[in-house]
Amino acid sequence: MTLAAARYAFSSVKELGALLRSGEVTSRQLTRFYLERLERLGRPWGAVVNLDAQGAMQAAEQADAMLRNGTDLGPLHGIPYAVKDIFATVPPLPTTWGAAPFRDRQLSTDADAILNLRKAGAILLGKLALIEMAATLPFESFDASVTGACRNPFDLEAWTGDSSSGSASAVGGGLVPFSVATETRGSIVQPSAFCGAVGLRPTVGLVPSGGTLQLSETFDRIGPIARHAEDCAVVVSALTAERLSDRNVEAPCIGLLRPSAELDQPEVIANFDAAVERLASFAELKVFSLPPRPYRETYLAIFLFEARRNFLPFIEDGTVDRLDSPLAKGGAYLAEPVEEAAYRRALTQREDLLAEWLDVTAKFHALVTTTSPKVAPPLNATFTAYFGPEEHEPITTAGALLGLPAITIPSGLGARLLPTGLQLVGRPKDDLLLCQIAGKLQGLLPTVMPPRENVLR
């Protein structure tokens, strides 16, 4: 690989856009470059489900022609990307949901997110791996996917984390400039942190979700994974039809949620403390403690009811019995009935908890904490043995329940030289402000890169 090629692999969307507009590179060249990396590296990593090389090259040629003729659709014009295979796509790309029963399924429409990115001029390369059916059903081994276990670009014998596995691996390994994934509870921020990428979980309801597998209508969200927080702001602006507030705060007030010495690995804490020192150079920090409220219980009461309702057809027709995870047989906990009255009470309690949260955090522009208490697990571990059976990411659960936006950026390298993440949690609709704060901090932190032998060969 040439030095120029290495430069493209880990360039930001902004940098690639400047190269396109200067004429140094064409969208066709970038598209061919990333398709080759997805094929050569992404497939062996288990990060790629399917690619559409012909369709991508045709779209890139059109993007180049438009630029030559003076038509520029914006910062994503001509920029290649890929999506988690939970989004509907028209042929020739199947929509597998990461599950063997849907391996060859073709759909007749594209998801809203893909349509919006096409309007912005972005070039769809293909579909990326995920834990089968977005990890809604239990699994213990990390190979519960139609593509098998997804490998981490920082250590090819480590996992990538949660359901958006391929989306984070592809960005962290320089296989795509950005990807689009989904999160219900942690599936954007955790794998992004594990793979040294930046992941934005937007405010709930901000990005239209038409054409995706629905887990929970209350909690499901669509968001970008990229190299830089600034790129996440660009992508989420293209994904939503809503005009986003982009107010600028020079000296934000940040609530400091200290890591847990009992839960967080020492390297995670050390990297967090070093990053917070940099954050203090432009932000006012005040210690904050998570209120002792039933966030987890309320989340589960809503999620289990909605997920059971959405997955009941797959339980009744036996689809769940053909999944790779033996723990999914019969539908597991989703086969158990949940009282609708309890669900309705939980929805009301959620609104009360959100009102209280907005009140107690009113003085903060964002909260800062670690993204995950541990680095990515080895592939030969099991989920429960590594993460434990108890709640280990309370802020992620609270953010999921309350619909809050969050962004994770790399904070350094931890155990086994795997990335650690720092997470900023914002107030509803402050997505761009969150990206601005995260981007400013990211510029003050060391760049985290996977080993050359893994990604530049």
BANU-374563 format. One line per 3 residues: number of its first residue (from 0); their letters; for each residue x, y, z of N, C-alpha, C. Coordinates in steps of 0.02 Angstrom, whole numbers, m for minus. Example, Ala and Ser with C-alpha at 12.3 -4.5 7.8 and 13.67 -1.06 7.14 Angstrom:
<atoms>
0	AS	660 m284 390 615 m225 390 660 m165 390 | 642 m112 354 684 m53 357 645 2 394
</atoms>
This chain:
<atoms>
0	MTL	42 m59 0 0 0 0 44 62 0 | 29 110 m42 68 171 m46 54 217 13 | 98 265 24 86 313 78 22 352 66
3	AAA	8 368 2 m53 404 m14 m114 363 4 | m111 298 m9 m167 254 7 m177 250 82 | m122 246 120 m127 245 192 m160 309 218
6	RYA	m146 364 186 m175 428 205 m251 427 194 | m274 399 140 m345 396 127 m382 353 178 | m351 298 198 m384 250 242 m407 282 307
9	FSS	m368 327 333 m383 356 398 m397 431 395 | m417 455 337 m436 525 329 m507 536 354 | m520 596 376 m587 615 396 m629 631 335
12	VKE	m694 635 344 m739 654 290 m721 724 265 | m706 769 310 m687 837 290 m624 836 247 | m574 797 266 m512 793 227 m523 763 159
15	LGA	m564 710 156 m578 679 91 m618 726 47 | m664 763 76 m702 811 36 m657 865 5 | m608 888 44 m561 937 17 m520 908 m40
18	LLR	m499 845 m34 m461 812 m87 m504 805 m150 | m567 788 m142 m612 782 m199 m621 848 m235 | m631 901 m198 m644 966 m229 m582 998 m258
21	SGE	m523 978 m233 m461 1004 m261 m441 966 m325 | m472 909 m337 m455 868 m395 m398 820 m383 | m373 817 m321 m318 771 m306 m340 698 m312
24	VTS	m405 686 m298 m431 618 m301 m503 623 m326 | m528 570 m356 m598 568 m378 m638 522 m333 | m703 530 m335 m746 484 m297 m738 413 m323
27	RQL	m728 405 m387 m717 338 m415 m655 306 m385 | m601 345 m379 m540 318 m350 m549 299 m276 | m583 343 m239 m595 328 m169 m640 266 m161
30	TRF	m690 262 m203 m737 205 m199 m701 140 m213 | m660 139 m265 m622 79 m281 m574 61 m223 | m543 112 m194 m496 102 m139 m530 69 m79
33	YLE	m587 96 m58 m621 68 0 m654 1 m14 | m679 m9 m74 m706 m75 m93 m651 m128 m88 | m591 m111 m110 m536 m159 m108 m518 m176 m35
36	RLE	m518 m126 8 m502 m139 79 m557 m179 113 | m619 m165 98 m674 m205 126 m669 m278 104 | m652 m288 41 m647 m356 15 m587 m393 45
39	RLG	m530 m359 46 m467 m392 65 m459 m399 141 | m481 m349 178 m474 m351 251 m541 m363 286 | m593 m329 263 m657 m333 298 m688 m401 297
42	RPW	m683 m437 242 m713 m504 240 m677 m552 288 | m610 m556 287 m577 m600 336 m591 m581 408 | m602 m517 421 m619 m496 489 m690 m514 509
45	GAV	m732 m535 462 m802 m547 477 m841 m483 484 | m816 m429 454 m849 m364 460 m897 m350 403 | m891 m386 347 m929 m372 287 m980 m427 275
48	VNL	m1042 m408 260 m1093 m456 239 m1096 m459 163 | m1111 m403 131 m1115 m400 58 m1092 m331 34 | m1064 m331 m27 m1043 m268 m59 m1079 m261 m126
51	DAQ	m1088 m199 m148 m1117 m185 m214 m1066 m144 m253 | m1014 m177 m279 m960 m141 m312 m985 m105 m375 | m1026 m138 m414 m1050 m108 m476 m1092 m46 m462
54	GAM	m1140 m52 m416 m1182 4 m400 m1143 62 m370 | m1094 46 m328 m1054 98 m297 m1012 135 m349 | m982 99 m395 m940 131 m446 m982 176 m492
57	QAA	m1042 153 m508 m1086 194 m549 m1106 258 m513 | m1122 253 m449 m1140 312 m410 m1080 359 m404 | m1020 332 m397 m960 374 m391 m947 411 m456
60	EQA	m956 378 m513 m948 411 m578 m997 469 m585 | m1058 458 m563 m1108 511 m566 m1088 569 m520 | m1063 553 m461 m1041 606 m414 m985 647 m444
63	DAM	m937 613 m477 m881 649 m509 m907 694 m565 | m953 669 m604 m980 709 m660 m1016 771 m633 | m1053 763 m580 m1088 820 m551 m1039 873 m527
66	LRN	m985 852 m494 m935 901 m471 m902 937 m530 | m888 899 m583 m857 930 m642 m904 983 m673 | m969 970 m666 m1018 1016 m695 m1040 1071 m646
69	GTD	m1008 1073 m588 m1022 1126 m540 m1078 1112 m492 | m1102 1050 m489 m1155 1032 m442 m1124 996 m382 | m1132 1026 m324 m1103 998 m262 m1160 990 m212
72	LGP	m1173 928 m192 m1229 914 m147 m1212 924 m73 | m1150 943 m58 m1132 956 11 m1073 914 34 | m1057 916 99 m995 886 124 m990 810 115
75	LHG	m1045 775 103 m1042 703 92 m1041 684 18 | m1042 733 m25 m1043 720 m97 m982 680 m118 | m993 620 m145 m939 578 m170 m903 538 m117
78	IPY	m925 541 m55 m891 507 0 m920 436 8 | m879 384 5 m905 316 14 m921 301 87 | m968 255 98 m986 233 165 m1018 164 160
81	AVK	m1031 133 218 m1067 70 221 m1114 71 280 | m1162 25 281 m1213 25 334 m1217 m44 368 | m1236 m42 430 m1254 m103 466 m1309 m139 428
84	DIF	m1306 m204 423 m1355 m241 382 m1420 m252 420 | m1443 m198 452 m1509 m195 481 m1554 m149 440 | m1522 m113 392 m1558 m66 349 m1580 m100 285
87	ATV	m1642 m89 266 m1669 m117 203 m1632 m87 144 | m1615 m130 95 m1585 m107 33 m1616 m145 m25 | m1620 m112 m82 m1647 m144 m142 m1593 m189 m171
90	PPL	m1611 m236 m215 m1562 m279 m248 m1510 m237 m285 | m1448 m261 m289 m1428 m330 m274 m1409 m344 m202 | m1413 m295 m157 m1392 m306 m88 m1448 m340 m48
93	PTT	m1436 m400 m22 m1485 m430 24 m1487 m392 90 | m1540 m404 128 m1546 m376 196 m1552 m434 244 | m1497 m451 278 m1494 m513 316 m1510 m506 390
96	WGA	m1506 m444 417 m1511 m434 489 m1459 m475 527 | m1406 m496 491 m1354 m536 523 m1373 m607 539 | m1429 m630 513 m1458 m694 534 m1464 m743 475
99	APF	m1447 m805 488 m1448 m857 436 m1516 m864 401 | m1573 m859 437 m1637 m867 402 m1650 m815 349 | m1614 m758 351 m1626 m704 303 m1565 m693 258
102	RDR	m1522 m742 252 m1459 m735 217 m1468 m708 145 | m1518 m731 110 m1526 m712 39 m1587 m668 26 | m1616 m639 78 m1678 m602 71 m1667 m536 34
105	QLS	m1707 m524 m17 m1706 m461 m55 m1769 m421 m40 | m1760 m356 m30 m1817 m311 m16 m1826 m262 m73 | m1883 m230 m74 m1901 m188 m133 m1890 m114 m121
108	TDA	m1871 m93 m60 m1861 m22 m47 m1797 m13 m6 | m1769 48 m9 m1713 66 33 m1739 99 97 | m1701 92 150 m1718 124 214 m1713 200 207
111	DAI	m1749 235 250 m1749 308 249 m1678 336 255 | m1638 306 298 m1570 332 309 m1529 329 244 | m1537 275 207 m1500 269 144 m1525 318 92
114	LNL	m1590 329 89 m1618 378 43 m1592 448 59 | m1589 465 123 m1565 531 142 m1491 541 126 | m1452 489 136 m1380 495 119 m1369 497 44
117	RKA	m1412 464 7 m1406 468 m66 m1420 540 m90 | m1470 572 m59 m1484 642 m76 m1424 687 m60 | m1385 667 m10 m1326 706 9 m1265 690 m33
120	GAI	m1272 641 m79 m1218 625 m125 m1170 572 m101 | m1184 540 m44 m1139 488 m18 m1146 424 m59 | m1093 384 m61 m1089 324 m103 m1093 261 m60
123	LLG	m1148 224 m66 m1157 163 m27 m1115 106 m57 | m1070 78 m16 m1027 23 m37 m1057 m45 m23 | m1092 m51 34 m1119 m117 51 m1143 m119 123
126	KLA	m1150 m181 148 m1181 m194 212 m1130 m227 259 | m1134 m207 323 m1085 m228 373 m1117 m273 425 | m1074 m312 459 m1095 m365 503 m1128 m341 567
129	LIE	m1169 m384 596 m1200 m371 661 m1214 m438 694 | m1220 m437 760 m1246 m495 795 m1318 m507 771 | m1335 m570 760 m1399 m587 728 m1458 m552 760
132	MAA	m1500 m523 716 m1560 m487 734 m1546 m434 788 | m1488 m402 780 m1468 m345 822 m1462 m362 896 | m1442 m424 910 m1427 m446 979 m1487 m438 1025
135	TLP	m1547 m442 998 m1607 m436 1039 m1617 m498 1082 | m1598 m555 1057 m1603 m619 1093 m1535 m636 1123 | m1534 m675 1177 m1472 m687 1213 m1421 m727 1172
138	FES	m1358 m712 1184 m1302 m750 1154 m1244 m748 1203 | m1201 m798 1200 m1142 m800 1243 m1078 m796 1203 | m1075 m831 1146 m1015 m828 1104 m1023 m773 1052
141	FDA	m968 m743 1031 m970 m684 988 m976 m700 914 | m987 m764 898 m995 m784 828 m1069 m794 810 | m1114 m767 850 m1186 m773 836 m1206 m724 781
144	SVT	m1184 m738 721 m1195 m695 663 m1186 m734 600 | m1219 m713 547 m1213 m747 482 m1141 m744 456 | m1102 m695 480 m1032 m688 458 m983 m715 510
147	GAC	m1007 m744 564 m963 m767 616 m940 m709 661 | m889 m722 701 m864 m671 747 m831 m614 708 | m844 m552 729 m814 m494 697 m751 m474 736
150	RNP	m697 m464 699 m631 m453 731 m616 m379 738 | m580 m364 791 m562 m296 808 m498 m276 772 | m495 m220 737 m435 m202 699 m374 m190 744
153	FDL	m384 m177 808 m327 m167 853 m298 m233 877 | m337 m285 876 m315 m352 895 m363 m401 862 | m339 m436 812 m383 m479 772 m409 m540 810
156	EAW	m386 m548 873 m413 m600 916 m458 m571 969 | m480 m509 959 m527 m476 1005 m592 m460 969 | m646 m452 1007 m712 m438 979 m720 m363 968
159	TGD	m773 m345 934 m786 m274 919 m842 m244 962 | m882 m286 993 m931 m260 1039 m1001 m251 1012 | m1048 m283 1044 m1120 m273 1035 m1143 m281 963
162	SSS	m1203 m258 947 m1233 m278 884 m1204 m243 823 | m1178 m181 831 m1151 m144 773 m1077 m162 762 | m1062 m225 762 m993 m248 762 m955 m228 699
165	GSA	m983 m244 640 m949 m229 578 m943 m154 565 | m993 m116 587 m992 m44 576 m934 m11 612 | m919 m33 673 m863 m5 711 m797 m32 686
168	SAV	m794 m96 671 m732 m126 647 m709 m94 582 | m756 m82 536 m739 m54 471 m712 17 476 | m740 57 520 m715 125 530 m650 125 568
171	GGG	m646 86 622 m585 84 662 m526 58 623 | m539 14 574 m485 m13 533 m472 24 469 | m505 81 458 m493 120 398 m520 88 335
174	LVP	m575 50 341 m604 17 282 m658 61 250 | m686 108 288 m734 157 263 m724 222 302 | m739 279 270 m733 342 307 m786 349 363
177	FSV	m846 322 351 m897 321 403 m945 265 389 | m981 245 440 m1035 196 433 m1096 222 469 | m1152 189 457 m1214 206 491 m1239 144 527
180	ATE	m1255 152 591 m1273 95 632 m1336 111 672 | m1355 67 717 m1414 77 759 m1395 62 831 | m1434 92 876 m1425 78 948 m1492 78 982
183	TRG	m1501 29 1026 m1557 29 1073 m1530 41 1143 | m1478 5 1161 m1441 19 1223 m1368 0 1213 | m1328 46 1190 m1255 37 1188 m1226 13 1123
186	SIV	m1267 m1 1072 m1242 m34 1012 m1206 11 963 | m1205 76 975 m1161 121 937 m1100 139 979 | m1112 161 1041 m1057 188 1081 m1008 134 1103
189	QPS	m1033 75 1122 m986 24 1146 m939 m1 1092 | m964 m26 1035 m917 m49 984 m871 5 957 | m896 67 953 m853 122 931 m794 130 979
192	AFC	m808 128 1044 m755 134 1093 m706 75 1088 | m732 15 1079 m690 m44 1074 m643 m41 1014 | m665 m8 960 m627 m8 897 m591 58 883
195	GAV	m587 103 932 m551 165 922 m584 214 875 | m651 210 870 m688 254 825 m729 304 866 | m761 349 830 m807 398 861 m878 377 843
198	GLR	m920 371 892 m989 350 879 m1038 398 911 | m1089 419 872 m1141 464 897 m1207 427 902 | m1235 426 962 m1304 403 972 m1347 465 976
201	PTV	m1387 479 924 m1425 542 923 m1483 542 974 | m1511 601 982 m1573 608 1020 m1626 561 991 | m1663 529 1034 m1714 482 1010 m1764 518 964
204	GLV	m1780 485 908 m1828 513 861 m1799 562 811 | m1735 578 817 m1706 629 773 m1698 604 702 | m1676 541 694 m1664 512 628 m1721 464 611
207	PSG	m1753 472 553 m1809 427 535 m1785 355 530 | m1825 309 555 m1804 239 561 m1839 193 511 | m1876 220 463 m1910 178 415 m1862 132 378
210	GTL	m1880 68 373 m1839 20 337 m1786 m13 379 | m1792 m11 446 m1746 m47 490 m1785 m97 532 | m1750 m149 554 m1780 m196 601 m1796 m160 666
213	QLS	m1859 m162 687 m1879 m126 747 m1873 m172 808 | m1833 m149 857 m1828 m184 920 m1876 m152 970 | m1867 m86 980 m1907 m49 1027 m1923 19 998
216	ETF	m1986 33 986 m2004 97 956 m1990 156 1002 | m1983 142 1067 m1967 195 1115 m1893 211 1116 | m1850 161 1104 m1779 171 1116 m1734 167 1054
219	DRI	m1757 137 999 m1713 127 941 m1689 194 912 | m1625 195 893 m1596 255 862 m1547 236 808 | m1539 283 761 m1492 275 705 m1440 330 710
222	GPI	m1376 310 702 m1324 361 707 m1260 340 672 | m1213 388 664 m1152 376 627 m1094 351 672 | m1049 315 640 m984 298 669 m932 325 619
225	ARH	m884 363 644 m837 397 600 m769 402 633 | m723 439 599 m656 449 625 m653 509 672 | m699 557 663 m695 619 701 m765 642 720
228	AED	m769 676 776 m834 701 799 m865 749 748 | m823 788 714 m849 834 663 m883 796 607 | m857 738 590 m888 697 538 m957 672 560
231	CAV	m962 654 625 m1027 631 650 m1079 686 645 | m1058 748 657 m1105 804 650 m1129 811 578 | m1084 803 531 m1101 809 460 m1150 753 440
234	VVS	m1135 692 462 m1177 635 442 m1246 638 473 | m1249 654 539 m1315 655 570 m1358 712 541 | m1327 766 519 m1364 820 488 m1395 797 421
237	ALT	m1359 753 386 m1385 726 323 m1439 673 335 | m1433 637 391 m1480 583 405 m1549 607 424 | m1553 665 453 m1618 690 476 m1644 746 432
240	AER	m1709 748 426 m1741 802 389 m1752 863 434 | m1738 854 498 m1750 908 547 m1689 955 548 | m1702 1019 552 m1647 1067 558 m1621 1065 629
243	LSD	m1555 1053 636 m1526 1045 702 m1497 1111 727 | m1504 1121 792 m1474 1180 824 m1398 1169 828 | m1361 1218 803 m1288 1211 805 m1255 1267 845
246	RNV	m1286 1284 902 m1258 1337 944 m1187 1319 967 | m1147 1369 973 m1078 1361 993 m1069 1387 1064 | m1039 1346 1108 m1026 1365 1177 m951 1363 1188
249	EAP	m921 1420 1201 m848 1424 1207 m822 1391 1270 | m857 1399 1325 m834 1370 1389 m891 1330 1420 | m905 1271 1395 m962 1232 1419 m952 1209 1492
252	CIG	m1007 1200 1526 m1007 1172 1594 m1021 1098 1588 | m975 1057 1612 m978 985 1603 m984 951 1672 | m1033 907 1678 m1039 867 1738 m993 807 1736
255	LLR	m953 798 1787 m901 746 1789 m927 685 1826 | m939 631 1789 m960 568 1818 m897 525 1826 | m873 517 1887 m812 481 1899 m819 406 1883
258	PSA	m768 375 1854 m769 303 1843 m771 266 1910 | m791 203 1907 m796 162 1967 m732 121 1975 | m698 129 2032 m637 91 2044 m652 16 2049
261	ELD	m715 m2 2064 m733 m73 2069 m748 m103 2001 | m774 m62 1954 m795 m88 1889 m745 m74 1833 | m716 m14 1832 m675 8 1775 m603 m17 1782
264	QPE	m575 m40 1726 m506 m62 1725 m460 m2 1740 | m403 m14 1771 m358 42 1789 m338 85 1729 | m325 54 1672 m305 92 1612 m362 136 1587
267	VIA	m424 111 1593 m482 150 1573 m487 213 1616 | m476 206 1681 m479 263 1727 m422 311 1713 | m361 284 1703 m303 327 1691 m312 368 1627
270	NFD	m337 337 1574 m348 374 1512 m403 425 1519 | m454 407 1557 m509 455 1570 m483 516 1607 | m444 505 1660 m417 560 1700 m373 606 1657
273	AAV	m332 576 1613 m289 617 1570 m330 658 1521 | m383 628 1494 m426 664 1447 m464 720 1482 | m486 708 1542 m523 759 1580 m478 819 1594
276	ERL	m414 807 1605 m367 863 1614 m367 908 1552 | m369 878 1493 m372 917 1431 m439 952 1425 | m492 917 1444 m559 947 1441 m563 1009 1485
279	ASF	m529 1008 1542 m531 1064 1589 m497 1126 1561 | m459 1118 1506 m426 1176 1476 m475 1223 1441 | m535 1198 1425 m584 1242 1393 m655 1235 1420
282	AEL	m664 1192 1471 m731 1182 1500 m728 1188 1576 | m784 1207 1604 m791 1208 1677 m818 1140 1699 | m783 1107 1744 m801 1040 1766 m830 1041 1836
285	KVF	m885 1007 1847 m915 1001 1913 m934 927 1923 | m916 901 1981 m930 831 1995 m1006 820 1997 | m1026 765 1966 m1097 747 1962 m1104 673 1979
288	SLP	m1157 655 2014 m1171 585 2030 m1238 565 2000 | m1240 505 1972 m1301 480 1943 m1354 471 1997 | m1412 502 1991 m1463 495 2044 m1483 422 2051
291	PRP	m1495 399 2113 m1515 329 2124 m1588 318 2106 | m1600 310 2041 m1668 303 2017 m1674 237 1979 | m1735 211 1969 m1744 146 1937 m1738 150 1860
294	YRE	m1682 174 1836 m1673 180 1763 m1675 111 1730 | m1637 65 1758 m1633 m2 1727 m1700 m38 1728 | m1734 m36 1785 m1798 m71 1791 m1850 m41 1743
297	TYL	m1850 25 1738 m1898 57 1693 m1881 41 1620 | m1817 44 1604 m1796 27 1536 m1818 m44 1518 | m1804 m92 1561 m1821 m162 1546 m1896 m172 1539
300	AIF	m1936 m139 1581 m2009 m147 1577 m2035 m125 1509 | m2006 m71 1482 m2028 m47 1416 m1998 m89 1361 | m1933 m101 1365 m1899 m138 1311 m1928 m208 1302
303	LFE	m1937 m245 1356 m1960 m314 1350 m2030 m318 1320 | m2073 m271 1339 m2141 m271 1310 m2138 m257 1235 | m2102 m205 1216 m2100 m186 1145 m2062 m237 1103
306	ARR	m2006 m262 1129 m1968 m311 1090 m2007 m376 1082 | m2043 m397 1134 m2084 m457 1127 m2138 m448 1075 | m2170 m390 1075 m2222 m376 1026 m2193 m376 955
309	NFL	m2134 m348 946 m2103 m345 880 m2075 m412 857 | m2054 m454 904 m2022 m517 886 m2070 m577 890 | m2130 m566 912 m2178 m621 918 m2187 m659 852
312	PFI	m2193 m624 795 m2199 m661 732 m2140 m708 718 | m2079 m687 738 m2020 m729 727 m2017 m788 776 | m2049 m779 834 m2055 m835 881 m2107 m885 856
315	EDG	m2163 m859 834 m2218 m903 813 m2202 m941 749 | m2163 m911 703 m2148 m947 640 m2084 m988 644 | m2051 m989 702 m1992 m1031 712 m1927 m1000 689
318	TVD	m1928 m937 667 m1866 m905 644 m1813 m906 699 | m1832 m892 761 m1783 m888 815 m1749 m956 827 | m1784 m1010 808 m1754 m1076 818 m1700 m1092 767
321	RLD	m1696 m1051 714 m1645 m1062 662 m1587 m1013 668 | m1585 m975 724 m1529 m930 735 m1469 m969 761 | m1410 m938 758 m1349 m973 778 m1343 m981 854
324	SPL	m1367 m932 892 m1362 m936 964 m1411 m988 992 | m1386 m1039 1026 m1433 m1088 1055 m1477 m1058 1109 | m1455 m1002 1138 m1495 m970 1190 m1556 m935 1162
327	AKG	m1559 m926 1095 m1615 m892 1064 m1674 m938 1050 | m1663 m1003 1056 m1715 m1051 1040 m1779 m1038 1080 | m1835 m1039 1046 m1898 m1028 1079 m1914 m956 1096
330	GAY	m1866 m912 1083 m1877 m841 1097 m1852 m818 1164 | m1826 m866 1206 m1797 m849 1271 m1843 m803 1310 | m1815 m748 1338 m1856 m704 1380 m1910 m667 1342
333	LAE	m1904 m663 1275 m1956 m630 1236 m2018 m673 1228 | m2013 m737 1246 m2071 m781 1243 m2114 m774 1305 | m2088 m741 1356 m2125 m733 1418 m2170 m671 1415
336	PVE	m2233 m678 1433 m2280 m620 1428 m2261 m565 1477 | m2274 m503 1456 m2263 m444 1498 m2330 m407 1503 | m2350 m390 1563 m2415 m357 1573 m2414 m288 1540
339	EAA	m2466 m274 1502 m2470 m208 1470 m2478 m153 1521 | m2511 m167 1576 m2519 m117 1628 m2452 m95 1657 | m2407 m144 1667 m2340 m128 1692 m2302 m87 1640
342	YRR	m2312 m102 1577 m2280 m65 1523 m2304 8 1523 | m2369 18 1530 m2397 85 1530 m2371 125 1590 | m2366 92 1647 m2339 126 1707 m2267 146 1695
345	ALT	m2229 103 1662 m2158 118 1649 m2151 176 1601 | m2196 181 1551 m2193 238 1506 m2206 304 1543 | m2253 303 1590 m2266 362 1630 m2207 378 1674
348	QRE	m2178 326 1704 m2120 336 1747 m2061 364 1707 | m2054 342 1646 m2000 368 1603 m2007 443 1595 | m2067 467 1583 m2077 539 1575 m2060 576 1639
351	DLL	m2078 547 1697 m2061 579 1761 m1986 580 1771 | m1952 526 1754 m1879 523 1762 m1844 572 1716 | m1871 579 1655 m1841 627 1608 m1849 698 1634
354	AEW	m1907 715 1659 m1919 783 1686 m1871 796 1744 | m1862 747 1787 m1816 755 1843 m1745 763 1818 | m1725 723 1769 m1657 725 1742 m1643 795 1712
357	LDV	m1689 820 1673 m1679 885 1643 m1672 939 1695 | m1705 930 1752 m1701 979 1806 m1634 975 1841 | m1612 914 1860 m1550 908 1899 m1488 919 1857
360	TAK	m1494 914 1791 m1436 926 1747 m1441 992 1711 | m1486 1035 1732 m1500 1097 1695 m1439 1142 1688 | m1393 1139 1735 m1334 1184 1733 m1279 1157 1688
363	FHA	m1287 1095 1664 m1234 1064 1624 m1251 1066 1549 | m1200 1077 1508 m1208 1068 1436 m1201 995 1417 | m1164 956 1458 m1154 885 1445 m1126 854 1508
366	LVT	m1128 788 1510 m1094 749 1562 m1037 711 1529 | m984 697 1566 m928 659 1539 m914 600 1584 | m901 543 1554 m887 482 1590 m850 434 1544
369	TTS	m835 374 1568 m806 323 1525 m862 293 1482 | m843 264 1425 m893 232 1382 m906 161 1404 | m853 124 1417 m858 55 1440 m806 44 1495
372	PKV	m823 7 1547 m774 m3 1601 m716 m48 1581 | m723 m83 1526 m671 m129 1504 m657 m119 1429 | m598 m141 1408 m583 m143 1337 m617 m204 1307
375	APP	m611 m211 1241 m645 m266 1206 m622 m335 1232 | m668 m382 1236 m650 m449 1260 m615 m490 1206 | m576 m540 1225 m549 m587 1176 m605 m628 1145
378	LNA	m594 m650 1083 m645 m688 1047 m663 m753 1081 | m617 m781 1119 m631 m846 1151 m665 m839 1219 | m681 m776 1239 m719 m765 1301 m793 m777 1288
381	TFT	m832 m780 1341 m905 m780 1334 m931 m714 1362 | m990 m695 1340 m1016 m629 1357 m1022 m621 1433 | m1056 m666 1466 m1069 m658 1538 m1005 m664 1578
384	AYF	m960 m709 1559 m898 m717 1596 m856 m654 1593 | m857 m618 1536 m816 m558 1529 m849 m497 1560 | m912 m486 1543 m946 m425 1564 m981 m432 1632
387	GPE	m997 m493 1651 m1033 m503 1713 m1108 m498 1703 | m1146 m527 1749 m1219 m529 1741 m1254 m465 1763 | m1219 m421 1798 m1252 m361 1826 m1243 m300 1781
390	EHE	m1278 m247 1797 m1273 m184 1761 m1201 m157 1766 | m1169 m144 1709 m1101 m119 1710 m1093 m53 1673 | m1147 m27 1645 m1144 37 1610 m1207 77 1627
393	PIT	m1214 100 1690 m1277 133 1710 m1293 196 1671 | m1242 234 1651 m1257 295 1613 m1283 278 1544 | m1260 223 1515 m1286 201 1450 m1359 182 1455
396	TAG	m1377 148 1508 m1447 129 1519 m1490 191 1531 | m1466 237 1573 m1504 299 1585 m1513 339 1521 | m1459 345 1481 m1463 381 1418 m1511 349 1369
399	ALL	m1511 282 1368 m1557 246 1324 m1629 258 1345 | m1643 251 1409 m1710 260 1435 m1737 331 1421 | m1695 381 1432 m1718 450 1429 m1711 481 1360
402	GLP	m1684 443 1312 m1679 467 1243 m1625 519 1232 | m1573 520 1275 m1522 571 1272 m1470 556 1219 | m1442 607 1187 m1387 596 1140 m1323 582 1178
405	AIT	m1278 545 1146 m1213 531 1175 m1162 521 1119 | m1100 538 1134 m1046 527 1085 m986 498 1123 | m953 450 1092 m892 422 1120 m833 439 1074
408	IPS	m777 457 1105 m715 469 1069 m660 427 1100 | m608 410 1062 m553 370 1090 m515 411 1143 | m501 379 1200 m464 413 1254 m393 386 1262
411	GLG	m376 334 1225 m309 305 1231 m311 230 1221 | m256 197 1239 m251 125 1236 m248 97 1306 | m282 41 1316 m286 10 1382 m255 m59 1382
414	ARL	m285 m103 1420 m261 m172 1426 m256 m204 1358 | m203 m243 1347 m190 m279 1285 m186 m231 1226 | m169 m167 1239 m162 m114 1188 m225 m105 1147
417	LPT	m282 m113 1180 m348 m102 1148 m374 m34 1169 | m415 m2 1125 m438 66 1139 m485 70 1199 | m482 128 1231 m530 147 1283 m569 207 1257
420	GLQ	m628 218 1286 m671 271 1261 m694 319 1316 | m703 381 1297 m733 433 1340 m799 452 1309 | m850 457 1352 m918 470 1327 m944 537 1354
423	LVG	m974 575 1309 m1009 636 1327 m1084 625 1316 | m1123 640 1365 m1196 632 1362 m1227 701 1365 | m1271 715 1318 m1299 782 1313 m1373 786 1330
426	RPK	m1400 844 1319 m1471 856 1329 m1508 846 1262 | m1572 830 1263 m1608 817 1201 m1600 873 1150 | m1587 854 1088 m1580 899 1031 m1514 939 1031
429	DDL	m1469 925 1079 m1404 958 1079 m1351 915 1045 | m1370 879 995 m1324 832 961 m1263 868 931 | m1275 924 898 m1219 958 866 m1174 992 917
432	LLC	m1202 1017 972 m1161 1045 1025 m1118 990 1055 | m1146 931 1064 m1109 874 1090 m1050 857 1044 | m1063 857 979 m1009 844 930 m956 899 933
435	QIA	m977 961 943 m929 1016 946 m883 1009 1006 | m912 994 1065 m871 985 1125 m825 925 1116 | m852 869 1091 m812 809 1082 m756 821 1032
438	GKL	m771 857 978 m721 871 927 m664 913 954 | m681 963 995 m629 1005 1024 m584 964 1070 | m614 920 1110 m575 878 1154 m534 827 1115
441	QGL	m564 798 1064 m528 749 1023 m465 779 993 | m468 842 973 m410 875 945 m353 884 995 | m367 877 1060 m317 885 1111 m289 818 1136
444	LPT	m317 763 1111 m297 697 1134 m253 662 1081 | m210 616 1103 m170 579 1054 m214 539 1007 | m194 534 943 m231 493 895 m219 419 910
447	VMP	m273 382 909 m270 310 922 m274 274 855 | m223 233 840 m220 197 776 m208 123 787 | m239 79 748 m226 8 754 m156 m8 728
450	PRE	m129 m67 746 m62 m87 722 m58 m86 646 | m4 m61 619 5 m56 546 m2 m125 514 | 24 m177 547 22 m242 516 m49 m269 506
453	NVL	m97 m242 545 m167 m263 537 m203 m226 481 | m186 m162 471 m228 m120 428 m193 m90 368 | m127 m91 365 m91 m61 310 m50 m112 272
456	R	m82 m166 255 m48 m219 217 m86 m235 154
</atoms>
